[in-house]
C-alpha cells in the first residue's frame, strides 16, 4: 500500500484539505448501508414493485456492486411495476432521506480533523440528501469540526466535481494546493484528478475493492493526511 508521506514532498504545499464523509470519517458501510438498502427495498415494494422486500433487497445489493448510472432506476427495471418511475423514486427517497440515527466516527477522526485545522482549513464535502447529511454530521459529533461544509444534492448534475470547482472559485486557492481525501475513486478522487487537485485515497468502505488510480497515493485510513502537513501521527 502506498502511503501519503513519501509522495507529499513532490506536491505544492497544501493550503486546505477537503474531506469526504461516508466511509472516510466513519464506517458508513457498516452503520448505514444495510438498513438504508432494506428501507429502500420496502419503500419500492410499497410503491408497486411486484416482488418481496427480500427480492428487491437482493437486487439492490447485487446492482450496487456494479457501476450503474442510477441504482434505483436499475432495480425498478428489474421487477414488473405499473409505475416504475414511482417505484424508483420511492427507493431513492427512502435511501437518501432516512434518519441515520446514532452514528460513531472512526476513533481517530476527530483528532485528525483537529490537528489539520492547526495548519490549514478543513473542509467537508458530502454528496447525498443535504438535510440527511447534516443529521449525519450532527450524529457523529462533528458539527464544529470543519471550517466549511459543502453539501451537494445527489440529484445535482455536477456532483462533487462542481462542488469542488465552486469551492476553489470562492476560496481563491489554486487547485494544486488543495488536497482531497476520500474513499471513492469514481467520485471525489476522480473529480480531484480532473480538476488538478491533490488526492489521497482512503482504502476502505463499500468500494474498497476498486483499484486506486495510477499516481494517486493511498492510505489505510484518514490518518494518512497528517504527513502532508508535517503533523505528528495519531495512534
Long-range contacts (C-beta under 8 A, 24 or more apart in sequence): 1-203, 1-218, 1-219, 1-220, 2-212, 2-217, 2-218, 3-217, 3-218, 3-219, 3-224, 3-227, 4-200, 4-217, 4-218, 4-219, 4-224, 4-225, 4-227, 4-228, 5-224, 5-227, 5-228, 6-217, 7-217, 8-227, 8-228, 11-176, 11-198, 11-228, 12-174, 12-176, 12-177, 12-198, 13-177, 14-120, 14-177, 14-178, 14-179, 14-198, 14-228, 14-229, 15-120, 15-121, 15-173, 15-177, 15-178, 16-120, 16-121, 16-122, 16-123, 16-171, 16-173, 16-177, 16-178, 16-179, 17-116, 17-120, 17-121, 17-122, 17-123, 17-178, 17-179, 17-180, 17-181, 17-225, 17-228, 17-229, 18-123, 18-124, 18-125, 18-150, 18-164, 18-167, 18-178, 18-179, 18-180, 18-181, 18-188, 18-197, 19-113, 19-122, 19-123, 19-124, 19-125, 19-146, 19-181, 19-182, 19-222, 20-125, 20-126, 20-180, 20-181, 20-182, 20-183, 20-184, 20-187, 20-188, 20-202, 21-124, 21-125, 21-126, 21-133, 21-136, 21-137, 22-126, 22-128, 22-136, 22-183, 22-205, 23-183, 23-184, 23-202, 23-204, 23-205, 23-206, 23-207, 24-181, 24-182, 24-183, 24-202, 24-205, 24-222, 25-105, 25-106, 25-109, 25-113, 25-140, 25-142, 25-222, 26-103, 26-104, 26-105, 26-106, 26-109, 26-140, 27-104, 27-106, 27-205, 28-205, 28-206, 29-205, 29-206, 31-100, 31-103, 31-104, 32-100, 32-103, 32-136, 33-206, 35-98, 36-94, 36-95, 36-98, 37-61, 37-64, 37-95, 39-94, 39-95, 39-98, 40-72, 40-90, 40-91, 40-92, 40-94, 40-95, 41-91, 42-94, 43-90, 43-91, 43-93, 43-94, 44-72, 44-75, 44-76, 44-79, 44-87, 44-88, 44-90, 44-91, 44-94, 46-90, 47-81, 47-83, 47-86, 47-87, 47-89, 47-90, 47-91, 48-81, 48-82, 48-83, 48-86, 48-87, 49-76, 49-79, 49-80, 49-81, 49-87, 50-79, 50-80, 50-81, 51-79, 55-79, 56-91, 60-91, 64-206, 67-186, 96-128, 96-129, 96-132, 96-154, 97-129, 97-131, 97-132, 98-132, 99-132, 99-135, 100-132, 100-135, 100-136, 100-139, 101-139, 102-139, 103-136, 103-139, 103-140, 104-140, 105-140, 105-141, 105-142, 106-221, 106-222, 108-221, 108-222, 108-223, 108-234, 108-235, 109-140, 109-142, 109-222, 110-141, 110-142, 110-145, 111-234, 112-222, 112-223, 112-225, 112-226, 112-234, 113-142, 113-145, 113-146, 114-145, 115-226, 115-229, 115-231, 115-232, 115-234, 116-225, 116-226, 116-229, 116-231, 117-145, 117-147, 118-231, 119-229, 119-230, 119-231, 120-229, 121-147, 121-148, 122-146, 122-147, 123-147, 123-148, 123-149, 123-150, 123-167, 124-148, 124-149, 124-150, 125-150, 125-152, 125-160, 125-163, 125-164, 125-167, 125-180, 125-182, 125-188, 126-150, 126-151, 126-152, 127-152, 127-153, 127-154, 127-159, 127-160, 127-163, 127-187, 128-153, 128-154, 129-153, 129-154, 159-187, 159-191, 160-187, 160-188, 160-191, 161-190, 161-191, 161-194, 161-195, 164-188, 164-191, 164-192, 164-195, 164-197, 165-195, 168-195, 168-197, 179-225, 179-228, 181-222, 181-224, 181-225, 183-207, 183-208, 185-210, 185-211, 185-212, 185-213, 185-216, 186-210, 189-213, 189-216, 198-228, 200-224, 200-225, 200-228
